[in-house]
């Protein structure tokens, strides 16, 4: 993991002191609401429906055990005993007292954490594959590149006041687990003739206008990671709209210009700055890369777990769903599911956080990841310890064997917390989980992504769910629009709306009818997404609205 140097620590400490004084002045009436707005947003503080919400940065989703224990401490002492894992690999707290937020930030600074640029019209947390550095299908470790972008973009004087918020994702594996196609900038790192090169996609995004990003340049040398990024950002900063926030995202600009014209403008800008101080030297790349060298792995052989699997089929299910191959023999990557019936997806208690921190040290090397799907990942677990870890995880309600199934639901906080939401999301997720609680049925249905958003801001990424659910307002009542066929990975696609929306009570029945169509029409071993792409939306639409006809 990257560790702060003297400059990093001093920078974060100074920001804490600045925000402490800004908060005092606001509470004393010396700053107006409007004057305080951008100050608090730059420090991750939102005003939600019931209380402030603080979003803590977890760069590229990577945490140490010490840092996770601090988050548990904050949940206990400043919140209501839990935090929320976000789809951008951060941690959110929903109940902090405004006067105590500076104390929270001061505590975070003691473990090299902060909430800087987790909101506002700036470059947000750079995200990547939750299995970065350990996945068997990885070309290179993307985290050093994410860290270089983080350092470059933090308080960047030219890009600290963009037309709109800005999100960057980096992927460096055969599978795309970072959803690069639906980010403002998506970067694919690959090997070409033995050298690391970068492909840039621009103009993706969800929200009110969902768009798949456009490839504007292939094969950029790694030394020009920042110069090419800077060229893109300059074009956006210069031409992006500031008169209408709904038309201010880079995806609108790319569409208005066309990807070809946008790419030409970027190339013109890049020519002017290509040999600037932002060009990365080998020494600078190596300075960051050494922070991500592999931990001291043991020399191990793969372990045969057949006896455990035969004695306990539930363990066998967990291995199949929640454990993936590691680069190193004798190790595995484990996903700990937060999706337990009766608990909001992504919510984790202080007790669970402390337990995960303990397990990361006992069975691995003290590192934890947060996934886009709002789960914890332990990247370096010895295979011989998997059965013990599974038993402990089950006891802490983190051992559900449902990763990739329809009960592994992505869900925003919705109307229960968010002041922007049109409808509640959490009750919909719980109703679906309760309806489909037969594990054999879940495994038979295969991989299905259900994503739920409480409004068009799409924090639950409903556009790229195999089944997407969007909360809408109809004359003051909550209704839900269903879409099918979305996908966030390689070959990304946006879901197609089935038709008119449904009441909350109807949603579980509608999902059941959709799955019945899939079960009847699927070919041998065909996934839901493949089936949908083969037969199209009409069979689903006809069945869902059959009674209305």
Buried (B, 14 or more C-beta within 10 A) or exposed (E): BBEBEEEBBEBBBEBBBBBBEBBEBBEEEEBEEEEBBEBBBBBBBBBBBEBBBBBBBBBBBBBBBBBBBBBBBBBBEBBBEBBBBBBBBBBBBBBBEBEBBBBBBBBBBEBBBBBBBBBBBBBBBBBBBBBBBBBEBBBBBBBBBBBBBBBBBBEBEEBBEBBBBBBBBBBBBEEBBBBBBBBBBBBBBBEEEEEBBBBBBBBBBBBEBBBBBBBBBEEBBBBBBBBBBBBBBBBBBEBBBEEEEEBBBBBBBBBEBEBEEBBBBBBEBBEEBBEEEBBBEEEBBEBBBEEBEEBEBEEEEBBEBEEBBEEBEEBBBBBEBBBBBBBBEBBBBBBBBBBBEEBBBBBBBBBBBBBBBBBBBBBBBBBBBBBBBBBBBBBBBBBBBBBBBBEBBBEBBBBBBBBBBBBBBBBBBBBBBBEBBBBBBBBBBBBBBEBBEEBEEBBEBBBBBBBBBBBBBBBBBBBBBBBBBBBBEEEEEBBBBBBBBBBBBBEBBBBBBBEEBBEBEBBBEBBEBBBEBBEEBBEEEBBBBBBBBEBEBEBBBEBBBEEEE
